[in-house]
């Protein structure tokens, strides 16, 4: 049996660094941390972990202005997958809100659907049972004389369909929301989704493990090219060339998530 030689990694160039969503200043900092230039794999890791999507490097200073502590706070914002608040008698609620703006602008159905899937995941990984979802949606005008009328309608229809599809498949209802139309959101919709779950205090789960010999179960979508570099893409500014990033949007699998939820 012949073995094919794997292709060599691309040479790390300023253009490649830019494609990974890193600034020249960030690249210089990476070199100082490593004591050398990163290879292609390391560049990809830094690209993901230093993206706005994962690190909140640009919005963190604003988020710190919000209160995150209190007598009823069991898990504060940013500490785990979702915040958890004591509601009395040994019960608590876990809830979180997140956006899927860029993915929905490029691939509205899957962009919105995976936003719902991600927020539901963040709730049940805290040990809570997801009860319902809400959303806040902002689009360009879908009536009138806008030059982008057809594009706005396509985004509107795709996003609403994606949200409905994923929630129905998993069995978590969307019980309410709000929607706005304004020219400022043309080609760049705001797609915010919220999920709330209920749990007993003793059911609270955290994203850490202790001890040796623990089994690890890796559960997710089938391996494919969709979703690659999605975190870096979601952190970049939308441009005319952003349509080329459509493969970076994940393809959701609500039925697999339903099995995981009920496991």
C-alpha positions as CSV (number, residue, x, y, z in Angstrom):
1,X,0.0,0.0,0.0
2,X,1.4,3.4,-1.0
3,X,1.4,6.2,1.4
4,X,0.9,9.8,0.2
5,X,3.2,12.4,1.6
6,X,1.1,15.1,3.3
7,X,1.3,18.5,1.7
8,X,3.7,21.0,3.3
9,X,2.3,23.7,5.5
10,X,2.0,27.1,3.9
11,X,4.7,29.6,4.6
12,X,3.5,32.2,7.2
13,X,3.5,35.5,5.4
14,X,2.0,38.9,6.3
15,X,-0.9,38.2,3.9
16,X,-1.6,34.8,5.6
17,X,-1.5,36.5,9.0
18,X,-4.1,39.1,7.8
19,X,-6.3,36.3,6.4
20,X,-6.3,34.8,9.9
21,X,-7.7,38.0,11.4
22,X,-4.6,38.9,13.3
23,X,-3.0,42.4,13.2
24,X,0.8,42.9,12.7
25,X,1.0,44.0,16.4
26,X,-0.6,40.8,17.5
27,X,1.7,38.7,15.3
28,X,4.7,40.4,16.9
29,X,3.3,39.6,20.3
30,X,2.9,35.9,19.3
31,X,6.6,35.8,18.2
32,X,7.6,37.2,21.6
33,X,5.5,34.6,23.4
34,X,6.9,31.7,21.4
35,X,10.4,33.1,21.0
36,X,10.1,32.5,17.3
37,X,7.7,32.7,14.4
38,X,4.7,30.5,14.7
39,X,4.1,27.7,12.2
40,X,0.9,27.3,10.3
41,X,-0.9,25.3,12.9
42,X,0.1,27.6,15.8
43,X,-1.0,30.6,13.7
44,X,-4.5,29.0,13.4
45,X,-4.7,28.4,17.1
46,X,-3.8,32.0,18.0
47,X,-6.3,33.1,15.3
48,X,-9.1,31.3,17.0
49,X,-8.3,32.0,20.6
50,X,-7.5,35.7,20.1
51,X,-10.6,36.3,17.9
52,X,-13.3,38.6,19.2
53,X,-15.6,35.6,19.1
54,X,-13.6,33.7,21.6
55,X,-11.7,36.3,23.7
56,X,-13.9,39.4,23.6
57,X,-10.7,41.3,23.2
58,X,-12.5,44.5,22.0
59,X,-15.7,44.3,24.0
60,X,-14.3,43.0,27.3
61,X,-13.7,46.4,28.7
62,X,-17.3,47.4,28.1
63,X,-18.7,44.1,29.4
64,X,-16.8,44.6,32.7
65,X,-19.1,47.7,33.4
66,X,-22.0,45.4,34.0
67,X,-22.7,44.0,37.5
68,X,-21.9,40.3,37.8
69,X,-22.1,39.5,41.5
70,X,-24.9,39.3,44.1
71,X,-26.4,37.2,46.8
72,X,-28.4,35.0,44.4
73,X,-25.7,34.6,41.7
74,X,-24.5,31.0,41.6
75,X,-22.4,31.3,38.4
76,X,-21.6,34.8,37.3
77,X,-21.4,36.0,33.7
78,X,-18.3,34.8,31.8
79,X,-17.4,32.2,34.4
80,X,-18.9,29.2,32.7
81,X,-21.1,28.4,29.6
82,X,-24.0,30.4,31.1
83,X,-24.9,32.4,34.1
84,X,-26.9,30.7,36.9
85,X,-29.2,32.5,39.4
86,X,-30.8,31.1,42.6
87,X,-34.6,31.5,42.5
88,X,-35.3,29.8,45.9
89,X,-36.4,26.5,47.3
90,X,-33.3,24.8,45.9
91,X,-34.1,25.8,42.3
92,X,-32.1,27.9,39.9
93,X,-32.3,29.2,36.3
94,X,-29.5,29.2,33.8
95,X,-29.7,31.7,30.9
96,X,-27.6,33.3,28.2
97,X,-27.9,35.5,25.2
98,X,-25.6,35.5,22.2
99,X,-25.4,36.8,18.7
100,X,-24.8,35.1,15.3
101,X,-24.7,38.2,13.1
102,X,-21.9,37.5,10.6
103,X,-22.8,33.8,10.0
104,X,-26.4,34.8,9.4
105,X,-25.5,37.6,7.0
106,X,-23.5,35.1,4.8
107,X,-25.7,32.0,5.2
108,X,-28.9,33.1,6.9
109,X,-30.6,29.7,7.5
110,X,-27.6,27.8,8.9
111,X,-26.2,31.0,10.5
112,X,-29.3,31.5,12.6
113,X,-29.9,27.8,13.2
114,X,-26.5,27.2,14.7
115,X,-26.9,30.3,16.8
116,X,-30.0,28.6,18.4
117,X,-28.1,25.3,18.7
118,X,-25.2,26.9,20.4
119,X,-27.2,28.8,23.0
120,X,-29.3,25.7,23.8
121,X,-26.0,23.7,24.2
122,X,-24.7,26.3,26.7
123,X,-27.7,25.9,28.9
124,X,-27.8,22.1,29.2
125,X,-24.1,21.9,29.7
126,X,-24.7,23.7,32.9
127,X,-26.9,20.8,34.0
128,X,-30.2,22.7,33.3
129,X,-33.1,21.6,31.2
130,X,-33.7,24.2,28.4
131,X,-37.3,25.5,28.6
132,X,-37.6,28.2,26.0
133,X,-35.9,30.6,23.6
134,X,-36.3,34.2,22.8
135,X,-34.8,36.3,20.0
136,X,-34.2,39.9,19.0
137,X,-33.8,40.4,15.2
138,X,-32.8,43.4,13.2
139,X,-32.9,43.6,9.4
140,X,-32.9,46.1,6.5
141,X,-36.3,47.1,5.2
142,X,-38.4,44.4,3.4
143,X,-41.0,46.8,2.1
144,X,-40.7,50.1,0.2
145,X,-38.2,51.2,-2.4
146,X,-34.9,50.0,-0.9
147,X,-32.3,48.9,-3.5
148,X,-31.5,45.9,-1.3
149,X,-35.1,44.8,-0.9
150,X,-34.6,41.3,-2.4
151,X,-31.4,40.7,-0.3
152,X,-33.2,41.9,2.9
153,X,-36.1,39.6,2.3
154,X,-33.8,36.7,1.6
155,X,-32.0,37.3,4.9
156,X,-35.3,37.8,6.8
157,X,-36.8,34.6,5.4
158,X,-33.6,32.5,5.9
159,X,-33.0,33.6,9.5
160,X,-36.6,33.1,10.6
161,X,-36.7,29.7,8.9
162,X,-33.4,28.7,10.5
163,X,-34.5,29.6,14.0
164,X,-37.8,27.8,13.6
165,X,-36.2,24.7,12.1
166,X,-33.6,24.1,14.8
167,X,-35.9,24.9,17.7
168,X,-38.6,22.6,16.4
169,X,-36.2,19.7,15.8
170,X,-34.7,19.9,19.3
171,X,-38.2,20.5,20.9
172,X,-37.4,23.9,22.5
173,X,-40.1,26.5,21.7
174,X,-39.4,30.1,20.9
175,X,-42.1,31.8,23.0
176,X,-41.4,35.5,22.0
177,X,-39.1,38.0,20.6
178,X,-38.8,41.4,18.9
179,X,-38.0,42.4,15.3
180,X,-36.9,45.7,13.8
181,X,-36.4,47.0,10.2
182,X,-34.1,49.8,9.4
183,X,-31.7,50.8,6.6
184,X,-28.8,50.7,9.0
185,X,-29.1,46.9,9.1
186,X,-29.0,46.3,5.4
187,X,-26.6,43.4,4.5
188,X,-25.6,43.3,8.2
189,X,-28.5,41.9,10.3
190,X,-28.3,41.6,14.1
191,X,-29.4,38.1,15.2
192,X,-29.6,37.7,19.0
193,X,-30.9,34.6,20.6
194,X,-31.6,33.8,24.3
195,X,-32.3,30.5,26.1
196,X,-33.4,29.8,29.7
197,X,-33.2,26.5,31.5
198,X,-34.2,25.3,35.0
199,X,-32.2,23.1,37.4
200,X,-31.8,22.0,41.0
201,X,-28.8,23.4,42.8
202,X,-27.3,19.9,43.1
203,X,-27.6,19.4,39.3
204,X,-25.2,22.3,38.5
205,X,-22.4,21.2,36.2
206,X,-19.2,23.0,35.4
207,X,-16.8,22.8,32.5
208,X,-13.9,21.3,34.5
209,X,-12.9,17.7,35.4
210,X,-10.7,16.3,38.1
211,X,-8.9,13.0,38.5
212,X,-7.3,10.5,36.2
213,X,-8.8,7.9,34.0
214,X,-12.0,9.9,33.2
215,X,-13.5,8.9,29.8
216,X,-13.8,11.7,27.2
217,X,-16.7,11.7,24.8
218,X,-16.3,13.9,21.7
219,X,-19.7,14.6,20.2
220,X,-20.4,16.9,17.2
221,X,-21.2,17.2,13.6
222,X,-19.7,14.9,10.9
223,X,-16.2,15.9,9.8
224,X,-16.3,18.2,6.8
225,X,-15.0,21.5,5.5
226,X,-17.9,23.5,6.8
227,X,-17.2,25.7,9.9
228,X,-13.5,25.9,9.3
229,X,-12.0,29.2,10.7
230,X,-15.5,30.2,11.7
231,X,-14.4,32.0,14.9
232,X,-11.9,34.2,13.0
233,X,-14.5,34.9,10.3
234,X,-17.2,35.9,12.8
235,X,-14.8,38.4,14.3
236,X,-13.9,40.2,11.0
237,X,-15.7,43.2,9.5
238,X,-18.1,42.3,6.7
239,X,-17.1,43.3,3.2
240,X,-18.1,42.5,-0.4
241,X,-15.6,39.6,-0.3
242,X,-17.2,38.1,2.8
243,X,-19.5,35.9,0.7
244,X,-16.3,33.8,0.0
245,X,-16.3,32.9,3.7
246,X,-19.7,31.0,3.4
247,X,-18.0,27.6,4.1
248,X,-16.9,29.0,7.4
249,X,-20.5,28.8,8.6
250,X,-21.3,25.6,10.4
251,X,-24.0,23.2,9.3
252,X,-26.2,22.4,12.3
253,X,-27.3,18.9,13.4
254,X,-30.3,19.4,15.7
255,X,-31.1,15.7,15.9
256,X,-27.6,14.9,17.3
257,X,-28.0,17.7,19.8
258,X,-31.4,16.4,20.8
259,X,-29.8,13.0,21.6
260,X,-27.1,14.7,23.6
261,X,-29.7,16.7,25.5
262,X,-31.6,13.6,26.5
263,X,-28.6,11.4,27.2
